[in-house]
Amino acid sequence: MDAQSSDGRAEDPPLYYRVHVFCCVNERPADHPRGCCLAKGSQELRDYMKARAKEHKLRQVRINASGCLDRCELGPTMVIYPEGVWYGYRTKEDVDEILETHVVKGGRVERLMLQPSDKGAPAK
């Protein structure tokens, strides 16, 4: 694969980041029926992921905080581009596994992957 994602056009500029991770840290009122990722620890987990990526000196990798990714019930959630793979995660161990397996090695953490049809909590 060249510098473009699989659905990129030949005339598109090269990707700025090899991997771009968006971690939802959205906050909703405590009584909101959908809940929110922030109340489920997403900010701490996102900060941990960013620190771990820096410790491992991962190049061309960006770990960003995002607003609502609209999968609140499954949170905390993240999406990794250019592939567009979604994960539901709960622990620092989940974060380490996603970094090592997906970001570093290009694989997938199937037990944490979210599918478009997922409406409940991610499988454990």
N, C-alpha and C positions, 0 to 999 in steps of 0.2 A: 504494500500500500504506500502510495506517495504521501506528501504532506497534507493532502485533502482528506476529509472524512469520506466514507464510502458513498455518500449522496452528494458530495461537493462537485461543483463544475470545474472543468479544466481551467477556466479563466479566473476562478476565485483566487484571492491571495492565499499564501500558505497560512496554516493555523498559527495563531500567536502563542497558544499554549498547547502542548501535546495532550494534556489532560486538564479539564476544568471541572471542578467539583462545586456544586451548589448545595449547601446545607441549610434547610429551612430553620430559621430562628424566629418565626412569626409568633406574636403574642396576641391572644384574644382574651376577653373577659373570662374570669374563672367559671362562670355559669354558662358559657357558650356550649351548645349541644355538640358541636364538632370537636371541641377541645382545641389544643394548639401544641405545636412542637416545643415551644419554649418551656411550657409547664412540664414537659416530659424530659427535660434535661438537654435539649438540643444545643444551647449555647456552650455549655461546658464540653459536650462531645465535639462540637465544631472546633472550639479552641484547642482541644486535645489533638484533633486530627491535623490542624494547621501546625502545631508544635512538633508533632511526630514527623510530618513531611519535611519540615525544616531540619530536624535532627538527622534525618536520613539523606539530607542534601538532594532531594528530588528536584531535578531540573525540569523546566518547562511544565510545571504542575502548579496550579492555582487552587487554593481552597478558599471559597467565598461563602460568606453568610448571605442568605437570600431571604426575601420576604416570603409570603405564603406561596407554597407550591401546589396548594389545593388538594392535598391528600392528608388532611389533618388527622383523620381517624387512624391512620397508619403510622403516625409519627413516633419519634423523629424520622424524617425522610430526607433523602439526598438524591440528586441526579448527577450522573457523571457523563460529561461530553468529551469527545465528539460522538460517542456511541449512543448516548441517551438512555443509559441503564439506570434504573431506579432501585434504591435500597431503602428498607426500613431497618433501623438499627437501634439498639438500646444501651450498649455497654462500650467501654473502652476496648474490650477484646474484639467486639464487632468491628470497631473502627480500625484496629490493627489488622484484622483479617481482610477488610476491604482494601486498605492501603497496600498490603503485601500482595494479595491475590489479584486484584483488579488493576490498581494504579501502577505497581511495579512490574508484575508479570503479565498483565494483559488478559488474565482469566476472569472468572466470575465467581461470586460467592452465592451460589444458587439458593442456599437456605435463607438468605436475606433479601433476595431479589423480589421486587414488586412487579406484578403483571397489571396490564390495563384493567382487567376485570376485578382486581383485589379491592375488597370493600372493608374487610375486618383487619385485625392485627396481623402482621407478617408471621409466617411460620417460624417456629423455633427449631 
